[in-house]
Amino acid sequence: MQFSKIFIAFVTFISIAVVCGAQCSCTKPNKCKNNQDPFTLGEVTTIHKIDYFNDHCFIYSENEKKWHVFGIVSPSVRFMHLVADSLTQTTWIEKESFVDGGAEIWAPHIVEKDGVYHMFYTKIGVPREIHHVTSTDLYTWTKSAGPILALKNDRSENLKNKDPMVFWDKKSKEWIMYYSIMKDERHWVVGYSTSTNLEEWSEFKICFDEHTESPGVESPFVVQRGRKYYLFLSARPWPVGGEDVFVSNNPYKWELKDQVKRIFPWHAAEIIQEKNGQWYMSLASGIEDDDLRIAPVNWNKGK
């Protein structure tokens, strides 16, 4: 058993350092802008030991001058809540968990607007629902009257929407919520809805579609760098796999040919910027390991 853990750790370390086969549809790959590696990862550091940790989110409290992490633990009826002074701190303090009346809940994501923190998460049921709660201190939460999204269509009462991530687009001046969703009974895609107030959301549209039954669209996360929008997706290939990165000039559309990077193995990445300006990428251990990890993201100049 000990040898197996050492071997897995060694393979993980080697794999993280390797960038695997960026895809590009250009006939002259050296001339293809999409074939440029947007960033490199620094040394991976364990910041918290835990038996199981999956989809999670980081948020900074200006009042406390502290970082908070909320994430899925087993059983999936609560979000573990951790607090630290910096992203790279290796001793995080556990606070009271977030719960939703004993229901199974997945994939929290939090944004701040005008001093109010907005958490979005998946509540498991039929249909699956994306719920919304608010807080002014990240400890006490007030729930909206009903789900923000409970998506269905004329063929299905449960499109299984999950893994919400909310992003403020400066260009369009609107909030965009990205999530995994089934466009029909067999095909998974990345969907999105838009809002101006974080309360009322549009009907969903599709921003990434592989036209496949393999649901490699876990935990979508979007980062804007200049005019470029980077989409991070997990479980590629399904069900474990790595993290694929796609680039586009449009926050509403990515295609397979837009892939610029694969990090393997990796899962449920969050891209966070520390107060000193340094970017980081987090890794959820899931069931394979027993920790929460983080690595510096060094963006390549001009990419």
PEFEN-V253822 format. One record per residue. N is the residue number from 1. RES is the residue in three letters. PHI is phi in degrees with one decimal (none if undefined). NEAR is the number of other C-alpha atoms within 12 Angstrom. Layout:
N:RES:PHI:NEAR + N:RES:PHI:NEAR
This chain:
1:MET:none:7 + 2:GLN:-63.4:8 + 3:PHE:-60.3:9 + 4:SER:-61.1:12 + 5:LYS:-64.6:14 + 6:ILE:-65.3:13 + 7:PHE:-63.3:13 + 8:ILE:-62.4:17 + 9:ALA:-61.7:20 + 10:PHE:-64.8:15 + 11:VAL:-62.8:16 + 12:THR:-60.9:24 + 13:PHE:-60.9:23 + 14:ILE:-65.4:17 + 15:SER:-65.5:22 + 16:ILE:-62.1:29 + 17:ALA:-77.5:23 + 18:VAL:-105.8:22 + 19:VAL:-97.0:28 + 20:CYS:-105.0:22 + 21:GLY:27.6:19 + 22:ALA:-63.7:30 + 23:GLN:-95.1:27 + 24:CYS:-156.9:25 + 25:SER:-93.0:19 + 26:CYS:-65.9:15 + 27:THR:-75.0:11 + 28:LYS:-121.2:11 + 29:PRO:-53.5:17 + 30:ASN:-66.9:13 + 31:LYS:-98.2:12 + 32:CYS:-85.1:19 + 33:LYS:-62.5:25 + 34:ASN:-68.6:31 + 35:ASN:-88.8:29 + 36:GLN:-90.6:28 + 37:ASP:-75.6:33 + 38:PRO:-75.1:32 + 39:PHE:-159.9:28 + 40:THR:-119.9:27 + 41:LEU:-103.9:31 + 42:GLY:-86.3:22 + 43:GLU:-65.7:20 + 44:VAL:-82.0:27 + 45:THR:-123.6:23 + 46:THR:-79.4:25 + 47:ILE:-107.1:28 + 48:HIS:-159.6:32 + 49:LYS:-91.9:22 + 50:ILE:-158.8:27 + 51:ASP:-62.8:20 + 52:TYR:-149.4:25 + 53:PHE:-149.1:38 + 54:ASN:-125.6:43 + 55:ASP:-47.5:44 + 56:HIS:-152.2:48 + 57:CYS:-149.5:45 + 58:PHE:-111.7:41 + 59:ILE:-148.5:38 + 60:TYR:-100.3:30 + 61:SER:-98.5:29 + 62:GLU:-67.0:19 + 63:ASN:-66.1:12 + 64:GLU:-86.3:17 + 65:LYS:60.4:17 + 66:LYS:-136.9:25 + 67:TRP:-93.9:31 + 68:HIS:-122.1:38 + 69:VAL:-125.9:45 + 70:PHE:-121.2:42 + 71:GLY:-161.5:48 + 72:ILE:-71.1:39 + 73:VAL:-126.7:34 + 74:SER:-99.4:20 + 75:PRO:-73.6:19 + 76:SER:-81.8:27 + 77:VAL:-115.3:24 + 78:ARG:-154.4:30 + 79:PHE:-104.8:40 + 80:MET:-62.6:39 + 81:HIS:-120.3:30 + 82:LEU:-120.7:39 + 83:VAL:-135.4:34 + 84:ALA:-152.7:26 + 85:ASP:-79.7:23 + 86:SER:-145.1:30 + 87:LEU:-62.6:40 + 88:THR:-91.7:32 + 89:GLN:-61.7:22 + 90:THR:-99.5:20 + 91:THR:-127.2:18 + 92:TRP:-95.5:27 + 93:ILE:-96.0:23 + 94:GLU:-83.0:22 + 95:LYS:-110.9:18 + 96:GLU:-63.0:19 + 97:SER:-70.1:27 + 98:PHE:-92.3:36 + 99:VAL:-132.8:30 + 100:ASP:-128.3:25 + 101:GLY:61.9:12 + 102:GLY:89.7:15 + 103:ALA:-72.8:21 + 104:GLU:-75.2:25 + 105:ILE:-131.8:39 + 106:TRP:-131.3:45 + 107:ALA:53.1:47 + 108:PRO:-74.4:44 + 109:HIS:-143.7:44 + 110:ILE:-127.2:39 + 111:VAL:-126.4:34 + 112:GLU:-114.4:28 + 113:LYS:-144.4:20 + 114:ASP:54.6:13 + 115:GLY:81.2:16 + 116:VAL:-115.3:24 + 117:TYR:-94.9:31 + 118:HIS:-115.0:36 + 119:MET:-102.7:45 + 120:PHE:-118.6:42 + 121:TYR:-156.6:49 + 122:THR:-93.8:45 + 123:LYS:-107.4:36 + 124:ILE:-81.0:27 + 125:GLY:174.4:21 + 126:VAL:-123.6:18 + 127:PRO:-81.7:23 + 128:ARG:-64.9:32 + 129:GLU:-131.4:35 + 130:ILE:-100.5:43 + 131:HIS:-107.7:39 + 132:HIS:-137.9:37 + 133:VAL:-131.8:34 + 134:THR:-128.4:30 + 135:SER:-155.5:25 + 136:THR:-105.2:23 + 137:ASP:-137.1:23 + 138:LEU:72.0:36 + 139:TYR:-118.9:28 + 140:THR:-110.2:19 + 141:TRP:-120.4:23 + 142:THR:-116.1:22 + 143:LYS:-93.4:24 + 144:SER:-66.5:21 + 145:ALA:-61.9:11 + 146:GLY:-150.8:16 + 147:PRO:-66.1:25 + 148:ILE:-70.8:35 + 149:LEU:-138.9:40 + 150:ALA:-136.7:31 + 151:LEU:-78.9:37 + 152:LYS:-154.2:23 + 153:ASN:-139.7:19 + 154:ASP:-72.7:11 + 155:ARG:-110.2:13 + 156:SER:-146.5:19 + 157:GLU:-87.8:20 + 158:ASN:-145.4:25 + 159:LEU:-85.3:34 + 160:LYS:57.3:37 + 161:ASN:-63.0:48 + 162:LYS:-159.3:44 + 163:ASP:58.5:47 + 164:PRO:-68.6:47 + 165:MET:-138.0:49 + 166:VAL:-110.9:42 + 167:PHE:-135.9:38 + 168:TRP:-91.3:27 + 169:ASP:-97.6:25 + 170:LYS:-64.5:17 + 171:LYS:-68.9:17 + 172:SER:-86.6:15 + 173:LYS:56.2:14 + 174:GLU:-149.1:21 + 175:TRP:-83.9:29 + 176:ILE:-121.2:38 + 177:MET:-104.5:49 + 178:TYR:-101.4:47 + 179:TYR:-161.9:47 + 180:SER:-81.3:42 + 181:ILE:-158.3:46 + 182:MET:-93.4:39 + 183:LYS:-77.0:35 + 184:ASP:-153.2:22 + 185:GLU:-70.5:20 + 186:ARG:-129.3:18 + 187:HIS:-113.2:24 + 188:TRP:-91.4:30 + 189:VAL:-143.0:40 + 190:VAL:-96.8:45 + 191:GLY:-104.4:42 + 192:TYR:-149.1:38 + 193:SER:-133.3:35 + 194:THR:-122.5:32 + 195:SER:-155.4:25 + 196:THR:-107.3:21 + 197:ASN:-132.5:20 + 198:LEU:69.4:34 + 199:GLU:-109.3:28 + 200:GLU:-109.8:21 + 201:TRP:-123.8:27 + 202:SER:-72.1:23 + 203:GLU:-64.6:20 + 204:PHE:-78.1:30 + 205:LYS:-126.0:25 + 206:ILE:-103.2:29 + 207:CYS:-113.7:32 + 208:PHE:-150.8:40 + 209:ASP:-141.2:28 + 210:GLU:-86.8:24 + 211:HIS:57.4:20 + 212:THR:-137.4:20 + 213:GLU:-88.0:19 + 214:SER:-82.1:20 + 215:PRO:-82.8:33 + 216:GLY:-84.5:35 + 217:VAL:-129.7:48 + 218:GLU:-73.7:44 + 219:SER:48.5:48 + 220:PRO:-61.7:47 + 221:PHE:-143.6:45 + 222:VAL:-121.1:39 + 223:VAL:-128.1:38 + 224:GLN:-103.1:27 + 225:ARG:-131.8:25 + 226:GLY:62.0:18 + 227:ARG:-92.0:17 + 228:LYS:-98.8:26 + 229:TYR:-115.9:31 + 230:TYR:-105.0:37 + 231:LEU:-104.3:45 + 232:PHE:-103.7:43 + 233:LEU:-130.4:46 + 234:SER:-105.3:38 + 235:ALA:59.7:32 + 236:ARG:-121.5:31 + 237:PRO:-77.9:24 + 238:TRP:-63.3:21 + 239:PRO:-101.3:18 + 240:VAL:-105.6:25 + 241:GLY:60.3:25 + 242:GLY:-129.8:34 + 243:GLU:-110.3:42 + 244:ASP:-103.0:44 + 245:VAL:-122.2:44 + 246:PHE:-122.7:41 + 247:VAL:-125.4:41 + 248:SER:-153.7:31 + 249:ASN:-87.9:22 + 250:ASN:-127.1:25 + 251:PRO:-73.2:39 + 252:TYR:-113.3:31 + 253:LYS:-158.4:27 + 254:TRP:-131.7:32 + 255:GLU:-129.9:30 + 256:LEU:-57.5:28 + 257:LYS:-67.3:28 + 258:ASP:-87.2:34 + 259:GLN:-68.2:37 + 260:VAL:-122.4:37 + 261:LYS:-164.6:36 + 262:ARG:-133.1:37 + 263:ILE:-116.2:38 + 264:PHE:-136.4:31 + 265:PRO:-83.6:37 + 266:TRP:-163.2:45 + 267:HIS:-156.7:44 + 268:ALA:55.1:46 + 269:ALA:-67.6:45 + 270:GLU:-116.1:43 + 271:ILE:-108.1:38 + 272:ILE:-129.2:33 + 273:GLN:-114.2:26 + 274:GLU:-70.6:26 + 275:LYS:-63.5:19 + 276:ASN:-83.8:11 + 277:GLY:98.4:13 + 278:GLN:-71.7:20 + 279:TRP:-91.5:26 + 280:TYR:-138.5:33 + 281:MET:-126.6:42 + 282:SER:-100.8:42 + 283:LEU:-132.2:43 + 284:ALA:-86.7:44 + 285:SER:-70.1:34 + 286:GLY:60.9:30 + 287:ILE:-97.3:19 + 288:GLU:-80.9:24 + 289:ASP:-127.8:27 + 290:ASP:-137.4:22 + 291:ASP:-161.1:27 + 292:LEU:-114.7:47 + 293:ARG:-119.8:36 + 294:ILE:-148.3:37 + 295:ALA:-141.2:34 + 296:PRO:-63.1:27 + 297:VAL:-106.9:25 + 298:ASN:-110.2:21 + 299:TRP:-68.7:26 + 300:ASN:-75.8:13 + 301:LYS:-57.9:12 + 302:GLY:82.7:13 + 303:LYS:-103.9:23
